[in-house]
C-alpha cells in the first residue's frame, strides 16, 4: 500500500499523520484509548512526557560537540526569538485585556498558545531537508514545550513564584544522549535510526489529547487565537529565519504550529498558579482548535516554503507531489 511513501510526501508527515489518526479516534470514541493499563498510560500526559524525553535523548545523541557553536547560533536565535515574541505578546494581552482576556480567550489560553511550537514536526522536516546543524536544535526547542514555561511567563508578569528546576530537568535526557553519542559514533548511528519510529509513536500520543469536535465548538475564539498565532508567531519567526539567519525558512515554518502536548498544559499550569483554574476547560478547547488549525496550515505552508526557497541540501528543494 506504500503508506510510508505517502506519509513522507507531507512535510512532517511522520508525526502529523499519526496525530490526526488518534485525534479522530479520540473524537469519535474517547473511551477507546482510555481502557486502562498500559494503553491508558501510553495515550496520556505521562506518555507524552516519556516520548518527549526519548526524543530529547535521541536528539542529544546526534549532537556532536563540534556542532555546538553552529547549533546555538541557529537554534539559539530561533529559540530566543520565540521566547521574546511570546513574552511580548502575552505582556501586551494581559496589559490591555486582563486575565479574562477578550472574546472568551483568557490569558492562560493565549500564553500557552503563543509560546507553543512543535519540535516534532521540525525534527521530521529537518531530518529530510536539513543539515547536521538542524537536528540538535530539537533539544533547545523542547525547552519551551514544558508546561513550566507558560507558568514561568505568567508568574513573572504577575509576580508569582515558580520552580526553575523544571527547566533544568528538561535538559537531562538530552545531555545523557549527547554524552553517549560523542563517546561512541556507533551509538550515534544506532540511536539515529530510532528517531523516525519514535516520531511516529509520539504523533500517535499527541493526537490522543485532541478532540476535534471540542476544537470546532470553540468557534470564533478558537479561530481568532489560531489566527493570532499564524500572523504573529509564524510570521515573525519566518522573518527571523530568513532575514537574520539567512536560511531557507523551513525550520521556522515547520516549528510554528501549536503542539498537541499543549492541550494538556492548562490544568498543569493551574496547579502551579491556582488563580487560573476557572479558565482551564475553555483554554483546553481553544488550544485544541489551535493545534488542528495551525498544524494543517503549517503543513501546507512548509511545503510551499520548501518549493519556493529550497532546503539545506540543494538550495532548492525537490518537487513535492501534491
N, C-alpha and C positions, 0 to 999 in steps of 0.2 A: 504493500500500500504506500510505501515511501512517505510515511508520516513525518519522520525527522527531516527529510528533504524539504517538505512543505513548511514545517516549522521554521527551518533555517532561512527561508525566504523573507521572514518577518524580522526586522531588527529587534533583537532582544526576545525573539520568539521562544527561546528555550525556557524562559521564565514566565513570559506573558501568556502563552497559550495554556499551560497547566493552571495558571492563576485564574484565567477565565473559566476553565472547566470546573474547578472546585467551587468557584463563586456561583456558577449555575446550579451545581448540586446543592450548595448551602441555601440557595434561594428557593429552589423547588422542594427540597426536603431537608430542612435544617437538622433534623434528628439523625440523618444518615451518617453524619460524621461525628456524632456525639453519642456513640453506643457504649462508651466506657472503655476502660483498659488502655491498651497501647494506642488504639485508634484515636480515642479522645485526646490523649496526650500529644499524639503526632499533629493533630489539627487543632492546636490551641496556642495560647500565648507562650506556654512552656516550649512547645515545639518550635515556634518562631525564633525564640532566643537561642535554642540549640542550633538551628540551621544558620543563623547569623554568626554564631560563634565558630561553627565549622567552616563557613565561607571566609571568615576572618583568618582562620588558621591556614587555609589553602592559599589565600592571597598573600599572607606573610611568607609562605614557603617559596613563592615566586619572586619575592622581593630581594634582589641582590643588593648587597651593601653599596656596591659601586653605583647603583641607580638612585640612591637616596637623594643626592642634590637635585637631580632632574625631576624625580617624583615629587619632591617638596616644592620645587619651582613651578610645576604644572598643577598637580593635585592640590597642593597647599594653597595656591592662588584661588582655585575654584572653590575650595572649602571656605576660605576666608571671605570670599565674595558672597557665598551662600549665607553665611552667618550674618554678615553685615546687612545684607538685603532683608533677611528675616527679622533681625532685631529692629532695623529701621521701620519696616512696615508695621510690626507689632506695636512699637512705641507710638507711631502715628495713629494707629487704630484705637489703641487704649486711650490716648490723649483726647481724641475727638469724639469717640463714641462710648467710652467707658467699658466696664466689664460686660454689660449686657449686649453691647455692640449695636448693630443696625440690621434690619431685615431678618432678625432672628439668628444672626450669626454672632455668637458670643466670642469674646477674645480668646477663650480656650480653644474653640474650633479654628479660629483664624490663625493663632500662633502655631498649633500643631500642623496645620496645612502648609503654611508658608515656609516653615523650617524643614519640611519633609523633602527628601529626594530618594531616588531608588538606585542604590549601589548595585543591585542585582541586574537590572536592565543595562546599566552602564557596563558591568563586567561582561555580560553576554555580548554586547556590541564591541567592546574593546578587545575581547578575545578573537573576534573575527576580523575587525577592521583597525585595531590599534597597534601600537608598537610595544616594546618591552617596558617603557616608562608608564604606560597606562594602567595595567592590572594592579600594580602596587598601590595606586591611588584608592583602590577599593577599601583598604584598611582605614585610610583617612576619612573617606566619605561616610563610613559606618559610625563615625563619632557622633554624627547628628541624627542617627536613626534611633538612638536610645531614648526612652521616654523621659529620662532625666534632663535632656537638653531643653525641651519646651518648658519644663518645670524651672530650670535654671533661668531662662529668659524671663518668664513671668515672675519668678521670685525676685530677680534683680530689679525689674521695673516696679514691683510693688513692695520691695524691701523685705521679702520673706526669706527664710533660711532654706538651704538645700545641701545635698551630700556630694561633695566633689569626688569621693572615691568611686562613685558610679561611673564617672568618666574614665578614671584610671583603669578600672577592671575591664572596660571595653577593649583596651589595648592588649591585655594579657594573651589571648589566643593568637593574635597577630604576631606578637613578639616571639612566642614559642615557635610558631611556624617559620618565621624569619630565621631564627637560630638554627633550626634543623636544616632548612633549605640551603643555608650558607655553609654549614659544616659538611654537607654531603650533596653534591649535584645530582646523584642518583635519586635521593629522596625528593629533590625538587622536581625531577621528571615524574616520579611516582605520583606525587600529590597534584601535579599539573593536570594529569589525566582524570582526576576526580572532580574537577571544577564544574564541567558541564552537567554531569549527572546530579551533582549537589544543587546546581541552579534549578534543574527540573523539579526536584523534590521541594526546594524552597518555594518555588512558584505555586505548587500544589498547596502548601501550608498557608501562604499569604492569602490566597483566594478564599480559603475556608473561613476567613473573618469578614468577608464581604457579602452583604445581602443586597442584591441588585434592585429588589422592589423597594426596600427602605431608602436606597440611594435615589431612586426615581421620585419617591414621595417627598423628598426634601424640596422639590420644585425649584422655585426661584432662588431661594437661599443657597442651595447646593450648587446651582449653575453659576450664580454670581461669585461664590467662593472659588469655584473652578476657574472661572474667567479671570479673576484677580491673579490666581496662581500662574496661569498661562502668560498673561500680559507682562506681569512684573517679574516673577521668578524665572520662568523660562526665557523671557525676552532679555532681561538684564544678564543672566548667566551666559547666554549666547554672545552677547556683546563683549563680555569679558573674555570668553574663549577665542573669539575672532580678533578682537582689536588689541587686547593686552598680550595674550599668549600666542597669537598668530597661528592658531590651529584651525583645522577644517570646521570644527564645531560639533562633531558627532558626540563628543564627551558631554558637553552641556545639554545637547538635545536629548540624549538617552538618559542622563541623570534626572532631568527635570520633569518628573511625574511623581505624584503622591504615592508613597509606598503602601502596600497592603497592610504592613505591620502598623501603620499609623492609626488604623481603625481601632486598635486595641489600646491606644495610648490615653484617651480621656480619663477612664477610671483610674489608671495608674497615676496620672498627674494629679487627679483629685485626691488621691490618698496622701500625696505629698503636700498639696495645697487645698485643704478641705473647703475653702470658700468657693471652689469651682464645681463642687458636687452637683448643684442643681442644673448644670449645663451639660452633664455627661451624655445623656441619652441623645439630645439633639445634635451634639457635636459628633458623636459616632456616625449618625446617619449622614450628616453633611460631609464628613471626611470620606465616607464610603462613596458618596457621589463624586467627590474629587478624585478618588482612586480610579473609578471607572472612566470618567471623562478625560482626565489628564493622561491616563495610560494609553487610551485609544489615540488621543491627539498626538502624544509623544511618539507613538509607534509610526504613524504616517509622517510626522514632521522629521523624525530621524531618517526615515527612508528618503525624504526629499533632500535633506542636508547631505546625505551620502552621495546622492546622484548629482547634486549641484556643486558641492565643494570637494568631494572625494574623501579618501581615508588616509591613514598613515603609511600605507604600503606603496601606493602609486600616485598619490596626489589627486587622483580621480578614481572614485570607486567604480567597480564593475557594475554593469547594469543589473538592477534587481527587478525581477519579473513581478508583475502586479498580482 
